[in-house]
Amino acid sequence: MKLNLPEQLTALAQKAPFPVYVVGGAVRDALAGLPATNDVDICAPADAEAFSALAKSCGLGVNGIYRNTGTVNLSAGDAKIEFTSFRSDMYRGDGHAPARVTFTSDMHTDASRRDFCCNAVYYDIQTGGICDPLGGIADIREKRLRTTRDARQVFAEDGLRLLRLARLAAQLGFTPDAACLAGARESARQIDTITAERIFAELQLILHADQKYGVRYAQYEGLKLLDATGVLERVLPELTAGRGLPQRADFHAYDVLEHSLRACRYADPRVRFSALLHDIGKPAAYRETGKYHGHDAIGEPIGRAVLQRLKAPLRLTETVCRMIALHMFDLDGKVREAKVRAFIVKNFDVYELLLLVKQADYAGCKDDTDLCPTIAKWEAIREAMVREGVPFTLKELAVKGDDLKDLLPARRIGETLQALLLRCAQGALQNRRDALLREAARLAAEKP
């Protein structure tokens, strides 16, 4: 097996008085025939101080030394390298970090502290030999995820491993064995000990799992595994509240929860969170009225609460909430063209994203990946607007705020510009300076 390692790291391994191993994802991926990344984990039966001194002498950048955990963060060009001393970890079960670290010279002990056997295969940089203390190579060959010890213990130690299980299974196309899956189910409550920021970061990786190695629909498989282990219910209870809720058979083949998961399955990477949460208001609407009418309006504040709880970035939160609020517009394609034109202009900053959400929603109903009819209608209207020279934003409008200073008080200039923009969109006004100024004067006279 060949690994593309920085020459400084190879030089270090040749110089070191102890063996230096690559371990974890880099070895797993090389054995699986997957593309290499710039992140490399290495380890050795050596302490952090001795290793960092050796690393500096070989031209590696030493960016941080953490003596308590035997960790050294290194760099070589674009490569990010993390060293850890051989060790065993003890957890309290109330967080992600180990409560106590014990250093060792025994590889089997070091391998056993890790999460999955496929991540516990060691490559000796100096000799090119492979050490496989826990049978990880067979797991890689069989595309299997198996814990290094009793699964209940592995997941009980660190709740983040529950999300990591779903992420790795999705990204790699691997399947957890029965013991691994059972242990995850029994330990699902451990996710409650993990911070919102870490949960959000892992969810994002799961939602984009297909982009790691090109496994089709990997994000859907990751979400299904989260659901199968009971973790999804603890992380996104508002979403799993849709389990078993019926939908009209002429439009839907699935209940509310499965439809949401399938919308994410078919969604463009730019709108995965929006696709997942677009119907987040349906369970609440159903509880209140026995119907789903108004679930878009009901869902917007629920989606906001979910994303705020997860400490999601504000920009993502605002975008997802707009998608939730807007996704039902013109669902049946019967809205008049003038209203569609106005809607496109009012929401032009997110128009492209909304089309992607509409397509995901449509595909998630009955696994139909043909073009959503509403999108075809809207795009035909938008193309007609382009041909007509309709402005889509205030920047494209032929008059600016300064042009209206003599006609209107300052407090009314913004609303008037918006009114002019919408009239142009609906075909009631041409985007010419003279026509816009006349209309602005008329509006000023109409409402002093």
C-alpha positions, 0 to 999 in steps of 0.5 A, a space after each residue: 500500500 502506498 500513501 502520499 505523505 509529505 517528505 518531511 514526515 517520511 524523513 521523520 520516520 526514518 530518523 525516529 528511534 521508534 516506529 511512526 505509524 499512520 492510522 485512521 482514515 488515511 490508511 482506511 481510505 488507501 486500503 479501500 481505494 478511496 481518494 487521499 485527503 490532506 489530513 493525516 493522523 499519526 501515532 507512535 509509542 513516544 511522548 509529545 515533547 520528544 516527538 515535537 522536537 523531532 518534528 521541528 528538526 525535520 522541517 515540520 511545523 509544530 502548531 500546538 502541543 497538548 501534553 495531557 493527551 499526548 497530542 501534537 498538531 503539525 503541518 507540512 505545506 497543505 497537509 494537516 497532521 495530528 500526532 498522538 502518543 499510544 494511549 488508553 482513554 477513560 471517559 466519564 460518559 458526560 462529554 466528548 473528551 476523555 477524563 483521563 489518559 494513560 500512555 502505553 507502548 502497546 499497539 493493541 491497547 492504543 487500537 482498542 481506544 479507537 471507535 471502529 476497527 476499520 480506523 485501527 489499521 496502522 501503516 509503518 512509515 519506515 518499513 511500509 508494513 501494515 499492522 492490523 491488531 483488530 481485524 480492520 482490513 477485513 472490515 474495510 474489504 467487507 465494507 463493515 463498521 464494527 466497534 473496537 470493543 463492546 459497542 455499548 461501551 464505545 458509544 457510552 464513552 463518547 456520544 459524538 461517536 453516534 453521529 460519527 457512526 452515521 457519517 462514516 457509514 454514509 460517506 464510505 457506504 459501509 454498514 454497521 454490524 448487528 452488535 454496533 447497531 444495537 449498541 448505538 440504539 442502547 446508547 442513543 441518550 448519550 447524544 444529550 451530553 454533546 454540545 449543540 455546536 458539535 452536533 450541528 457540525 456533524 449533521 452538516 457533514 452527514 447532509 453532505 456525505 455524498 460529496 466526500 467520496 461520491 456515494 450516491 444518496 449518502 446523506 439519505 442513508 446517514 439520516 436513516 441510520 440516525 433514525 434507526 439508532 434513535 439519535 435523530 429523535 433526540 436531535 430533531 424531535 420536531 422532524 421525527 414527529 412526522 413519523 406515521 403522519 399520513 399524506 394524500 396518496 395521490 400526491 405522496 407515497 410516504 408519511 411526513 417524516 419519510 417524505 422529508 428524508 427523501 426530499 433531502 435525498 434528492 436535494 441539491 447540496 446547497 439546500 439540504 437543510 432547507 429540504 430536510 426541514 421544509 415540512 417541519 410545521 406539518 406535525 404541529 399543524 396536524 395536531 392543531 387541526 387534523 390537516 396540514 393547511 398553513 404548515 409553511 407559516 407554522 413551520 417557519 418559527 419552528 425551524 428557527 427554534 430548531 436551528 437556534 438550538 443547534 447554534 446554526 449560523 445566522 445566515 443559514 438560519 434565515 435562508 432555511 426559514 425563508 425556504 420553509 415559509 415560501 415553499 408552498 407558494 403556487 403549489 398547484 400551479 394555478 397562481 396568476 402570472 402577475 402574482 408569480 412575477 411579483 413573487 419572483 422579484 420580491 424573492 429574487 435573492 433566494 429564487 434559485 435556492 427556492 427552485 432547488 427546494 421545490 424540486 427536492 420537495 417534488 422528487 421526495 413525494 413519489 421519487 419522481 426526479 422529472 422537472 417539477 411542473 411549477 418550476 417549468 411554469 416559473 422559469 417560463 415566466 422569468 425568461 419572458 421577464 428577461 426578454 422584456 427587460 424587466 428589472 429584478 432588483 432595485 439596482 437594475 431599476 432605471 431610477 435611484 433614490 436620489 432621483 426621487 428626492 424632489 418628489 417624495 419625503 425621504 421616509 417614502 423613497 424606499 417603499 416607492 422604489 419597491 412599488 415601481 419595481 413590482 409594477 415593472 415586474 407585473 408589466 404595468 410599467 416599463 423600466 424607463 427613467 421618464 416612465 418611472 418618474 411619472 409614476 413616482 410623481 403620481 404616487 406622490 400626489 396620491 399619498 402626500 
